[in-house]
C-alpha cells in the first residue's frame, strides 16, 4: 500500500512539472483574528460585559462558586473558557443565542472552577445547577455553527434585561 502511495505522489509531481497550469498554487488564507472591540461599538461592548458579569455573578452565587473576573471576546470556535486563575471568557456571539443557551454556557464555565476537565464529576456539577443541561448542550451543538456565523447582535445598554434579586437565577429572556 505504501508503495502505491509513493507511486501516485511521484506521478502527480511529474504532472505538476509538465503541466503547471493544471495545478494552481494552493490558496493560503490568513486567518483573521477578530476582537470584541472591532465587532461591537465601545458602548455595546461595555453593556455586554456588564450584562455577562451580572448574569455570571447570579449563577456563581446560586452554585456557590467563586471566580476572578469576566471578559467578553469574539472567539472563532468556542463559546466560553475558564482559566486556572478563575478568569471566565465568553464569546460575544452568544448574544445571538436564546437565553437558556447562554445560561448553559455560563454554568458550564463556572463548573470548570470546581473541575477543570469534563469528567463525570464535572457533569454532576453542571447537572446540579441545570438538570436539563443535556438538551441544552445538544441544542447548542446543532445551532452553534449558525450562531457563530452571525455578527453579534446590537446590545445597547437600554436593552439589557434587569435581573431582580431572587433565591436563584431566573429564566433569561433577551430582547430579539
Beta strands, then each sheet from edge to edge (+ up, - down):
strand 1: 69-73
strand 2: 80-82
strand 3: 87-91
sheet 1: 1+ 3+ 2-
end
